[in-house]
Structure formats: structure tokens, C-alpha cells
Amino acid sequence: MPKNEVTRAVRSLRNRLGDTQQSFAHRMGVAISTVVRYELSRPPHGKVLGQLEKMAVDNGCFDEAAVFRNAFFKEFDLDAETPLRLAPFEYFRLVPQTGHEEELVQALLWELGHSADGAESVERCLLRASQEKAKVQDALKQASERYCLVACESEPSTESIANKLSIPVAEVQTWMALWDTFETDLAELRSFLQSMGIGQSDTLLADRFKVSLSTITAVRRVFSELGVPDLLRTPRSAVIQTKTKKPT
């Protein structure tokens, strides 16, 4: 990724936040000279990219956030002869997949526009959904980063990798199993994790991404440990059936 794209994203984020370089430096906890370098000559890297991405996401600056996220993954160019196949990172959004889901969306819009009580209820629902979605987004970020960290390790065993990274052995084994499928194709890995995050069924995931059901189960277990809400660890079809099932 060209470094000027990252420096432009830093400058764009600062401007969208309405910050001067000094106030932006205070927000980041760095010297103003560091911000100047980030914007002009020496783009940020490593953990700073993660800090900038979170700042951008928290303030709805998704274009800038995607630049920081892609730059972070670009640093994990695991094999110079097989460069990472990156596609623009997209922050996932739920979209209606069935006629019933479309009807639910229309009902929410109707309540929002035609009922004061309904609008208040919808706003509460929106706030709750935003909070839960933020948890999922953070878990997806952590999962992707851990995949890269495990893939970059040269330790001889899963136990030694787990000890070095301070993560469970079972999680190391899970990322290694995914490596057999995705290797350096991080764009496809992110697509897989996001599809799981929005509740796509295990059978569809297995068919689309050619990942075994046992590996998918292991990834869901990692998601649970990373704090993905139960609702989004359950396939959407199962959620809808549970919500609409009539009492007997």
C-alpha cells in the first residue's frame, strides 16, 4: 500500500474530527511532531494503525478505518514471492436475506416514521445493536490479528507458539487449520470471519469457503472467548425460528 495513502488517511481523519494537529496529538497521546510525520513523511505502523482504526470506526470514518486496517495487514507480508492478496476491507453490515427479514426492516421503518412510541423503541434497539456490533467488530479484528501472529511464528510446536503469544493451544491449532485453507489470502479470511460474525450457517460457510465443519466449530469457540455476543454466534435462520416459534 502506498505510504501516501496512509498519510492522507491520517490527515483526512484529523480533519473530519475537527482537530488541529495539536489536539489530534493530544487525542492520540503523542507529540505534535509525530502527527506531522504521520501526515507528511513517515506513516504510522503496527499498533498505531490499530489505534487509528478504532478512532476512525468510533467516529464513523469507515473509509479512513479501512485504509488503516489494510495497511496493518500489509505489514504481515508472509512470503515475498507470494504477496498477500488484499481487497479493500469492508466493515460488515447486515442486509435482509429473506422476505421475512425484509418485512421486519419495513416494520421498523414504519414504526420509526409513524409512531412516537415506536420511534423511541427503535432508537433503543439501534443503540443496543450498535453496542453489540462494536463487540463483534473488535472480536473480528482480534481474530484476524491473531491469525497473522500465529502464521508469522517460527516456533517448532503449537505449545511453544501458545506460550509465546499467551493464547490457548487450541486457538493456535484453530488458526493453523485455517492456514491450510486461506494461507496468505487475508481478504478471503476476513470475508470468512465476517460471514460467520453476521450469523451465516455452518453448512453455508463450509460450502462457500471449503472449511471443515469441525474447524468452523473451533472458530466459533474462539469467537465466544473473544466476546462475540451469543446472538451473532447463532445462525440467523435459527434465531428467526426461535423468535417466531409459537408457544404450544
C-alpha positions, 0 to 999 in steps of 0.5 A: 500500500502506498505510504501516501495513502496512509498519510492522507488517511491520517490527515483526512481523519484529523480533519473530519474530527475537527482537530488541529494537529495539536489536539489530534496529538493530544487525542492520540497521546503523542507529540505534535511532531509525530502527527506531522510525520504521520501526515507528511513523511513517515506513516504510522505502523503496527499498533498505531494503525490499530489505534487509528482504526478504532478512532476512525470506526468510533467516529464513523470514518469507515473509509479512513478505518479501512485504509488503516486496517489494510495497511496493518495487514500489509505489514504481515507480508508472509512470503515475498514471492507470494504477496498477500492478496488484499481487497479493500476491507469492508466493515460488515453490515447486515442486509435482509436475506429473506422476505421475512427479514425484509418485512421486519426492516419495513416494520421498523421503518414504519414504526420509526416514521409513524409512531412516537412510541415506536420511534423511541423503541427503535432508537433503543434497539439501534443503540443496543445493536450498535453496542453489540456490533462494536463487540463483534467488530473488535472480536473480528479484528482480534481474530484476524490479528491473531491469525497473522501472529500465529502464521508469522511464528517460527516456533517448532510446536503449537505449545511453544507458539501458545506460550509465546503469544499467551493464547490457548493451544487450541486457538493456535491449532484453530488458526493453523487449520485455517492456514491450510485453507486461506494461507496468505489470502487475508481478504478471503479470511476476513470475508470468512470471519465476517460471514460467520460474525453476521450469523451465516450457517455452518453448512453455508460457510463450509460450502462457500469457503471449503472449511471443515465443519469441525474447524468452523466449530473451533472458530466459533469457540474462539469467537465466544472467548473473544466476546462475540455476543451469543446472538451473532454466534447463532445462525440467523435462520435459527434465531428467526425460528426461535423468535417466531416459534409459537408457544404450544 
